[in-house]
């Protein structure tokens, strides 16, 4: 049976059920482009799982480069991302960690440092010297649930540790309960909420950290630099 698309009324009902009137109010402000927020999470850096299992499963992991073959392979995996955007990420210094199954690229995740543009918030995320930002993770639908993506994430963690950074951060829609549950199962720790409120040049950015957030965490949101493409 095909699921019916969610209507606006259905979304309101869902918001009332999950979060009450306050959640509905947040959604109204978001629709009016007066408020945006994302949940801030820390990705655990502890190694997991053992490397030996990857080779036996036919999985190889490496870092994407700017060669034509790699750009072609990534475009086949992510046709929704333009080659210009992929090149811009690489030229900015972001790295893409990929998993290949029998030579075919099947999973990827990006890692940014220093300053990373955030599409949903229409601003730049500035990171401290101890932070890195993981984003735009993707695995082919038919391979989800088989831990394929965990192998390229392990390579990402190796890179972060070797670079001397202490934590990897991620941003997620604060309203996405199912994503929050998946993150909790993976050991991702909620650190707070980031976002903005207001209109255009009167927009005010905020970073609201939980009491349990690391004392050395240094991040900020800034207005975007001109001519820089946004990322997710």
Backbone bond lengths (Angstrom), bond angles and torsions (degrees), N, CA, C in turn:
res aa  C-N    CA-C-N  psi(-1)  N-CA   C-N-CA  omega(-1)  CA-C   N-CA-C  phi
1 X - - - 1.455 - - 1.523 109.75 -
2 X 1.340 118.06 131.50 1.457 122.28 -177.48 1.513 110.15 -81.18
3 X 1.332 115.53 130.99 1.462 119.63 -179.97 1.520 109.98 -71.32
4 X 1.333 116.41 139.57 1.452 120.51 178.23 1.529 110.20 -75.46
5 X 1.347 117.19 142.48 1.460 118.68 176.77 1.525 110.77 -64.68
6 X 1.311 115.84 145.85 1.444 120.51 -178.40 1.520 110.61 -73.49
7 X 1.333 117.19 126.36 1.449 122.12 176.32 1.524 109.11 -83.75
8 X 1.361 116.19 167.07 1.453 119.51 177.72 1.528 110.90 -60.54
9 X 1.363 116.45 -38.87 1.460 119.95 177.95 1.523 110.63 -63.87
10 X 1.350 115.90 -39.40 1.456 119.71 178.06 1.512 111.91 -63.74
11 X 1.334 117.15 -37.01 1.455 120.79 177.92 1.521 111.11 -65.73
12 X 1.341 115.53 -39.69 1.465 119.31 178.48 1.526 110.63 -64.14
13 X 1.345 115.54 -44.06 1.465 119.40 178.49 1.522 111.25 -60.45
14 X 1.340 115.79 -42.30 1.464 120.11 179.35 1.523 110.78 -62.72
15 X 1.335 116.57 -41.02 1.456 120.77 179.46 1.520 111.12 -64.91
16 X 1.338 116.21 -40.81 1.463 119.86 177.89 1.520 110.90 -62.94
17 X 1.342 116.52 -41.42 1.457 121.09 -178.80 1.525 111.15 -66.87
18 X 1.352 116.17 -41.83 1.460 119.69 -174.13 1.529 113.19 -84.23
19 X 1.331 116.90 -36.29 1.456 117.65 -172.92 1.506 116.37 -134.48
20 X 1.333 117.97 -3.57 1.448 120.28 178.42 1.515 112.57 80.88
21 X 1.337 115.37 -167.31 1.460 121.81 -176.50 1.525 112.48 -62.34
22 X 1.327 117.08 -33.38 1.464 120.31 179.79 1.526 110.78 -61.10
23 X 1.339 116.36 -41.28 1.466 119.94 179.93 1.526 111.22 -67.36
24 X 1.341 116.98 -38.33 1.461 120.25 176.54 1.525 109.97 -62.81
25 X 1.328 116.73 -41.52 1.455 120.55 178.20 1.514 112.18 -60.59
26 X 1.332 116.87 -40.39 1.464 121.05 177.37 1.520 110.52 -61.78
27 X 1.326 117.20 -44.52 1.468 120.97 -178.78 1.527 110.98 -64.09
28 X 1.331 117.63 -38.40 1.461 120.56 177.67 1.525 110.56 -62.48
29 X 1.323 116.95 -45.14 1.462 120.64 178.55 1.526 111.77 -62.85
30 X 1.346 116.57 -36.49 1.459 120.02 177.53 1.518 111.19 -67.15
31 X 1.336 117.14 -41.41 1.459 121.05 178.31 1.522 110.91 -61.44
32 X 1.318 117.21 -35.53 1.457 122.43 -179.83 1.530 112.21 -83.74
33 X 1.319 117.40 1.41 1.471 123.52 -178.71 1.524 111.55 58.60
34 X 1.324 115.19 40.62 1.451 121.26 176.35 1.524 111.99 -107.44
35 X 1.332 116.57 -9.26 1.465 120.24 -174.31 1.515 108.83 -158.56
36 X 1.320 116.88 135.46 1.461 122.92 173.21 1.522 108.28 -140.11
37 X 1.333 116.78 144.78 1.460 119.74 177.73 1.522 109.73 -149.97
38 X 1.313 115.43 154.38 1.460 122.93 173.99 1.531 107.88 -138.68
39 X 1.331 115.39 144.21 1.455 120.14 174.32 1.518 110.48 -77.07
40 X 1.320 116.66 138.75 1.460 123.18 179.35 1.521 109.03 -102.69
41 X 1.346 116.03 129.17 1.461 121.50 -177.25 1.522 110.14 -130.69
42 X 1.340 114.39 154.72 1.462 121.16 173.37 1.517 109.12 -108.82
43 X 1.333 116.03 128.66 1.464 122.45 179.27 1.526 108.23 -88.53
44 X 1.324 119.19 126.91 1.476 120.05 -179.02 1.521 111.52 -62.92
45 X 1.329 115.91 139.89 1.463 121.12 -178.39 1.524 113.47 -96.41
46 X 1.312 118.18 -4.23 1.462 120.39 -179.75 1.521 110.56 -62.74
47 X 1.346 118.89 133.99 1.468 121.29 -179.15 1.520 112.33 -62.16
48 X 1.349 115.62 136.31 1.468 121.19 178.53 1.523 107.28 -173.45
49 X 1.320 119.02 130.05 1.470 131.86 1.17 1.529 110.47 -98.45
50 X 1.357 118.01 -172.01 1.470 120.73 179.82 1.527 111.81 -60.64
51 X 1.346 115.73 140.88 1.472 121.17 -177.68 1.533 113.43 -64.75
52 X 1.319 117.60 -33.13 1.469 120.77 -172.98 1.518 111.87 -58.38
53 X 1.322 118.25 -31.73 1.459 120.57 -176.79 1.516 112.42 -67.45
54 X 1.342 118.07 -26.78 1.458 120.97 -177.73 1.522 110.98 -65.50
55 X 1.339 117.21 -46.86 1.458 120.63 -178.12 1.523 110.84 -62.68
56 X 1.325 117.00 -40.98 1.460 119.92 -178.74 1.520 111.60 -68.10
57 X 1.345 116.92 -23.89 1.465 120.35 179.60 1.521 111.81 -89.64
58 X 1.322 118.50 1.52 1.459 121.82 -179.80 1.511 113.23 79.21
59 X 1.331 117.71 18.61 1.463 122.20 -177.11 1.529 109.29 -100.64
60 X 1.326 115.75 132.72 1.461 121.87 173.12 1.524 107.98 -122.48
61 X 1.331 117.07 147.69 1.461 120.85 179.65 1.526 109.15 -128.49
62 X 1.315 116.59 148.04 1.457 121.77 176.79 1.516 109.54 -165.14
63 X 1.341 115.44 -179.68 1.459 121.67 178.63 1.524 108.83 -98.49
64 X 1.320 116.75 132.74 1.461 121.93 177.42 1.524 109.68 -65.87
65 X 1.331 117.20 142.28 1.462 119.42 174.21 1.534 110.03 -118.40
66 X 1.322 116.36 -177.62 1.461 120.68 -173.96 1.522 112.83 -93.22
67 X 1.333 117.26 14.76 1.461 119.58 178.21 1.536 110.49 -68.51
68 X 1.322 115.94 159.84 1.460 119.89 -179.66 1.522 111.20 -62.17
69 X 1.325 117.52 -40.02 1.468 120.70 -179.94 1.525 110.95 -61.44
70 X 1.345 116.49 -43.82 1.457 119.11 -179.44 1.523 111.73 -68.58
71 X 1.323 116.49 -39.50 1.468 119.33 178.24 1.528 110.80 -65.31
72 X 1.326 116.45 -36.85 1.468 120.06 176.48 1.522 110.96 -65.12
73 X 1.331 115.47 -43.97 1.468 119.65 -179.03 1.526 110.68 -64.23
74 X 1.331 116.64 -40.52 1.465 119.15 -179.78 1.525 110.55 -70.02
75 X 1.327 117.75 -37.17 1.463 121.04 178.04 1.525 110.80 -63.99
76 X 1.328 117.31 -33.59 1.462 120.52 177.11 1.525 110.89 -68.90
77 X 1.340 116.28 -36.54 1.465 120.36 178.55 1.525 111.06 -74.39
78 X 1.351 116.41 -40.20 1.466 121.15 -174.75 1.529 110.31 -125.64
79 X 1.327 118.37 71.10 1.465 120.26 179.38 1.525 113.19 -63.45
80 X 1.333 117.28 -13.81 1.461 121.50 178.40 1.521 112.77 -80.90
81 X 1.329 117.35 -6.72 1.462 122.60 179.20 1.525 109.05 -112.19
82 X 1.325 117.04 124.55 1.458 120.65 -177.42 1.527 110.83 -71.12
83 X 1.316 115.54 154.85 1.468 119.95 176.93 1.522 110.78 -63.69
84 X 1.334 117.09 -34.86 1.466 119.96 178.31 1.518 110.94 -62.39
85 X 1.324 117.09 -40.61 1.455 119.86 178.71 1.529 110.68 -66.63
86 X 1.336 115.97 -41.58 1.470 119.37 178.69 1.520 110.44 -61.19
87 X 1.346 117.18 -45.30 1.466 120.47 177.81 1.521 111.41 -62.10
88 X 1.338 116.59 -40.64 1.467 120.19 -179.27 1.524 110.87 -61.99
89 X 1.324 116.71 -39.65 1.464 119.78 177.95 1.520 110.92 -63.09
90 X 1.335 116.04 -46.10 1.463 120.00 -179.04 1.524 111.20 -65.23
91 X 1.333 116.82 -40.75 1.463 120.37 -179.86 1.526 111.24 -67.41
92 X 1.323 116.74 -28.81 1.460 120.73 177.82 1.530 111.34 -72.42
93 X 1.324 116.68 -16.55 1.453 121.02 -179.41 1.511 113.99 106.66
94 X 1.338 117.57 -1.04 1.461 120.01 175.71 1.529 109.03 -69.43
95 X 1.320 115.28 151.92 1.465 120.37 179.10 1.510 110.08 -119.23
96 X 1.328 115.12 146.09 1.461 121.48 179.01 1.525 108.37 -116.45
97 X 1.329 115.88 121.31 1.459 122.32 -179.95 1.525 107.90 -101.97
98 X 1.319 115.81 126.61 1.458 120.39 -172.01 1.526 111.16 -124.06
99 X 1.336 114.31 153.09 1.462 121.90 173.29 1.513 108.22 -115.22
100 X 1.323 115.90 137.37 1.460 121.94 178.44 1.522 108.51 -118.97
101 X 1.306 115.58 136.15 1.454 122.06 176.28 1.512 108.13 -113.17
102 X 1.327 115.78 113.00 1.469 121.54 -175.97 1.525 111.00 52.91
103 X 1.336 116.16 41.84 1.454 122.05 175.66 1.517 115.56 86.29
104 X 1.312 118.21 -6.37 1.468 121.93 -178.93 1.520 110.06 -101.55
105 X 1.331 116.87 131.57 1.451 121.22 179.67 1.523 109.53 -71.57
106 X 1.344 116.50 120.95 1.469 119.89 -172.89 1.523 113.51 -125.80
107 X 1.335 117.55 -10.85 1.466 119.10 -176.38 1.528 108.97 -155.56
108 X 1.331 116.10 148.31 1.464 119.60 -178.50 1.518 110.37 -153.43
109 X 1.335 115.34 157.74 1.454 122.21 172.49 1.524 107.70 -153.75
110 X 1.331 116.81 143.07 1.460 121.89 -178.01 1.528 110.40 -103.60
111 X 1.352 114.57 152.08 1.460 121.40 177.38 1.524 108.85 -131.42
112 X 1.338 115.77 124.68 1.454 121.17 177.48 1.520 111.30 -115.69
113 X 1.325 116.40 155.09 1.462 122.16 176.55 1.526 108.34 -136.59
114 X 1.312 115.43 165.73 1.466 122.74 176.62 1.533 111.84 66.91
115 X 1.335 118.28 -87.74 1.466 121.68 -179.58 1.523 108.58 -130.92
116 X 1.337 116.31 126.03 1.462 121.65 -179.26 1.530 108.83 -128.91
117 X 1.353 118.15 124.28 1.463 119.78 176.52 1.522 111.59 -71.99
118 X 1.330 117.35 137.28 1.464 123.28 -177.83 1.531 109.08 -114.37
119 X 1.325 116.92 116.37 1.460 121.19 -173.98 1.522 112.28 -63.80
120 X 1.326 118.50 -50.90 1.454 121.72 -172.92 1.525 111.61 -62.47
121 X 1.327 116.37 -37.35 1.456 120.60 -179.48 1.531 112.66 -89.55
122 X 1.336 117.10 -8.10 1.462 121.75 178.26 1.530 111.18 54.85
123 X 1.323 115.50 43.08 1.458 120.26 -179.15 1.518 108.89 -153.58
124 X 1.330 115.94 179.86 1.459 121.79 177.42 1.519 110.07 -104.24
125 X 1.312 115.16 139.79 1.457 122.23 172.98 1.523 107.71 -97.81
126 X 1.333 116.47 117.01 1.459 121.45 177.53 1.523 109.08 -97.22
127 X 1.322 115.92 126.93 1.457 122.48 -176.29 1.524 110.93 -107.18
128 X 1.313 115.48 148.57 1.455 120.26 174.82 1.518 111.09 -78.38
129 X 1.322 117.89 174.52 1.469 121.60 -177.69 1.520 114.39 -66.39
130 X 1.336 117.77 -15.18 1.461 120.86 -178.83 1.528 112.08 -100.27
131 X 1.345 117.60 -3.19 1.462 120.99 -173.90 1.532 112.24 -109.43
132 X 1.329 115.20 151.31 1.456 123.57 168.18 1.524 106.90 -135.99
133 X 1.321 116.32 160.07 1.468 121.17 -173.83 1.528 110.00 -125.64
134 X 1.337 116.94 119.03 1.466 122.68 177.76 1.526 109.01 -94.58
135 X 1.333 116.68 134.16 1.460 119.51 -177.47 1.526 111.61 -152.12
136 X 1.326 114.35 167.40 1.466 123.53 174.36 1.531 112.63 52.91
137 X 1.326 116.27 45.95 1.472 120.34 176.01 1.526 109.49 -73.58
138 X 1.330 115.81 140.75 1.465 119.95 -177.88 1.524 109.61 -152.96
139 X 1.330 115.56 139.16 1.464 122.91 172.91 1.518 107.47 -136.24
140 X 1.322 116.77 140.99 1.460 120.01 178.19 1.530 110.44 -51.72
141 X 1.330 117.76 135.25 1.473 120.44 -175.14 1.519 114.37 -52.61
142 X 1.330 116.74 -38.91 1.461 118.85 -176.66 1.528 113.19 -71.02
143 X 1.331 117.35 -12.02 1.467 120.64 -179.48 1.525 112.80 -108.42
144 X 1.314 117.37 -0.09 1.456 119.94 178.83 1.525 110.18 -68.92
145 X 1.316 115.12 144.38 1.459 119.75 -177.58 1.510 113.42 89.20
146 X 1.352 116.97 0.59 1.472 120.92 -179.46 1.527 112.03 -113.22
147 X 1.332 117.30 14.40 1.465 123.19 176.10 1.522 114.13 63.16
148 X 1.338 117.54 19.18 1.464 119.27 178.41 1.524 110.21 -62.67
149 X 1.346 116.11 -42.63 1.454 119.70 -178.06 1.510 113.79 -65.22
150 X 1.332 117.71 -21.56 1.462 119.49 -178.05 1.522 111.66 -64.50
151 X 1.339 117.41 -27.30 1.463 119.53 -176.98 1.523 111.35 -71.22
152 X 1.326 117.83 -43.89 1.468 118.33 178.44 1.524 110.06 -70.26
153 X 1.338 117.98 -28.41 1.458 119.90 175.82 1.521 110.97 -67.36
154 X 1.331 117.03 -34.66 1.464 119.94 176.68 1.524 111.01 -64.15
155 X 1.340 117.14 -38.68 1.455 119.91 177.27 1.524 110.02 -65.25
156 X 1.325 116.88 -39.52 1.462 121.40 176.00 1.533 110.35 -58.65
157 X 1.334 116.63 -45.49 1.468 120.36 -179.82 1.534 110.78 -62.97
158 X 1.332 116.46 -40.19 1.465 119.73 177.49 1.523 110.16 -57.95
159 X 1.326 115.96 -44.15 1.466 120.99 -179.05 1.522 110.93 -63.64
160 X 1.325 116.93 -42.83 1.465 121.19 -179.28 1.528 110.37 -63.36
161 X 1.318 116.66 -45.39 1.468 120.07 -179.72 1.522 110.84 -63.99
162 X 1.339 116.63 -41.62 1.466 120.13 -179.47 1.527 111.41 -65.68
163 X 1.331 116.73 -30.11 1.466 120.83 179.73 1.522 112.37 -80.93
164 X 1.327 117.39 -4.15 1.451 120.95 177.49 1.515 114.75 80.93
165 X 1.308 117.25 14.01 1.466 120.25 177.19 1.527 109.02 -87.41
166 X 1.320 115.99 146.29 1.464 120.36 -170.38 1.515 114.06 -95.75
167 X 1.334 117.58 -19.32 1.471 118.07 -176.46 1.515 111.56 -152.24
168 X 1.332 114.29 151.55 1.464 122.96 174.46 1.520 107.82 -112.31
169 X 1.319 116.60 129.64 1.451 122.21 -179.33 1.523 110.26 -107.76
170 X 1.326 115.73 155.30 1.463 121.21 172.27 1.518 108.35 -141.14
171 X 1.333 116.08 157.66 1.457 122.66 177.65 1.518 108.85 -120.48
172 X 1.311 116.28 139.15 1.466 121.38 -179.27 1.514 109.43 -140.23
173 X 1.322 116.46 153.53 1.449 120.20 175.51 1.526 109.60 -58.87
174 X 1.309 116.42 125.11 1.460 120.18 -177.59 1.524 111.87 -65.42
175 X 1.351 116.41 -22.72 1.460 120.45 -177.17 1.529 113.32 -88.20
176 X 1.327 117.61 -6.78 1.458 121.30 -175.20 1.532 110.08 -87.35
177 X 1.338 115.98 90.51 1.467 120.59 -176.12 1.520 112.28 -64.38
178 X 1.334 117.97 -39.29 1.464 120.64 -178.42 1.522 110.88 -65.61
179 X 1.333 116.75 -38.46 1.462 119.86 177.49 1.523 111.03 -66.55
180 X 1.326 116.61 -38.06 1.463 119.71 177.07 1.526 111.29 -62.84
181 X 1.332 116.54 -38.80 1.462 119.63 178.67 1.526 110.91 -65.96
182 X 1.343 117.18 -41.57 1.470 120.28 177.56 1.528 110.49 -62.31
183 X 1.319 116.13 -41.32 1.462 119.99 179.94 1.524 110.93 -63.70
184 X 1.328 116.15 -40.12 1.467 119.90 179.21 1.520 110.67 -62.67
185 X 1.340 117.13 -40.53 1.472 120.30 179.11 1.521 111.22 -63.72
186 X 1.321 117.05 -30.80 1.464 121.07 -179.53 1.516 112.84 -86.49
187 X 1.319 116.13 1.32 1.455 119.86 177.71 1.510 115.01 85.63
188 X 1.352 117.81 11.63 1.457 120.33 178.71 1.529 109.40 -70.39
189 X 1.322 116.60 133.24 1.461 120.88 -174.79 1.525 110.65 -101.87
190 X 1.344 118.78 123.92 1.463 120.01 177.01 1.524 111.24 -68.43
191 X 1.339 115.95 131.98 1.460 121.06 -177.68 1.522 112.60 -112.00
192 X 1.325 117.27 -18.80 1.451 119.17 -177.79 1.513 111.67 154.04
193 X 1.330 116.07 -155.03 1.464 123.19 -177.77 1.520 108.20 -137.93
194 X 1.340 116.39 140.73 1.464 121.63 174.30 1.526 108.23 -125.43
195 X 1.318 116.57 154.94 1.462 118.52 179.31 1.514 112.49 168.19
196 X 1.329 115.53 -156.61 1.462 120.64 179.23 1.525 110.37 -154.58
197 X 1.338 115.12 164.34 1.452 121.59 172.10 1.528 107.73 -143.26
198 X 1.336 116.14 155.52 1.458 120.06 179.77 1.518 112.07 114.09
199 X 1.327 115.94 -170.44 1.452 123.38 -174.62 1.520 110.03 -126.19
200 X 1.324 116.50 127.35 1.461 124.18 171.41 1.526 112.43 46.78
201 X 1.342 117.23 -121.05 1.466 120.12 -174.73 1.519 112.91 -73.15
202 X 1.334 117.01 -9.91 1.463 120.35 175.81 1.541 111.65 -94.48
203 X 1.311 115.34 8.02 1.457 120.05 -179.55 1.526 110.65 -65.60
204 X 1.334 116.22 137.55 1.454 121.99 179.44 1.526 109.55 -117.16
205 X 1.324 115.70 126.64 1.459 121.57 -178.91 1.527 110.24 -92.69
206 X 1.340 115.77 150.35 1.461 118.91 178.57 1.519 111.10 -142.21
207 X 1.327 115.67 151.52 1.458 124.99 171.37 1.519 106.25 -130.05
208 X 1.330 117.18 109.93 1.460 122.05 -178.18 1.521 108.75 -112.05
209 X 1.316 116.14 107.16 1.457 121.58 -175.80 1.517 111.08 -95.58
210 X 1.335 115.75 147.46 1.457 121.27 174.31 1.533 109.82 -70.60
211 X 1.324 115.84 161.14 1.468 120.07 176.77 1.525 111.50 -61.77
212 X 1.341 116.86 -26.09 1.465 120.66 -177.46 1.530 112.95 -86.89
213 X 1.328 118.50 -0.88 1.465 121.05 -179.86 1.523 110.49 -64.76
214 X 1.338 118.60 146.24 1.465 121.08 -179.59 1.526 111.83 -57.83
215 X 1.313 116.35 140.64 1.463 121.03 -177.68 1.530 111.90 -63.22
216 X 1.334 117.44 -30.50 1.457 120.33 -176.77 1.517 114.88 -88.89
217 X 1.328 117.50 4.62 1.458 120.68 -177.78 1.526 110.33 -65.18
218 X 1.339 116.76 124.37 1.467 120.79 -176.71 1.522 109.73 -130.47
219 X 1.332 117.13 95.03 1.456 121.45 176.71 1.522 108.81 -133.66
220 X 1.331 115.90 158.70 1.462 121.07 177.99 1.516 108.67 -154.20
221 X 1.324 116.15 156.66 1.456 122.71 172.85 1.521 108.26 -106.83
222 X 1.323 115.78 137.13 1.461 121.38 -179.16 1.531 109.78 -134.77
223 X 1.301 115.65 157.23 1.458 119.89 175.38 1.524 109.36 -60.29
224 X 1.332 116.84 145.30 1.484 119.38 -174.09 1.518 112.52 -66.91
225 X 1.315 114.16 148.68 1.466 120.44 173.63 1.522 109.16 -74.71
226 X 1.299 120.05 140.14 1.463 122.35 -179.50 1.517 112.25 -59.85
227 X 1.335 115.78 137.24 1.457 120.99 173.92 1.500 116.04 77.82
228 X 1.346 118.39 10.87 1.465 121.27 -179.64 1.523 108.66 -104.14
229 X 1.337 116.93 126.73 1.465 121.56 -178.74 1.520 110.03 -69.20
230 X 1.330 116.08 142.11 1.457 120.82 177.54 1.525 110.57 -78.79
231 X 1.321 116.80 152.77 1.466 121.89 172.98 1.510 107.89 -125.84
232 X 1.343 115.69 168.15 1.459 119.27 179.44 1.505 111.15 -86.79
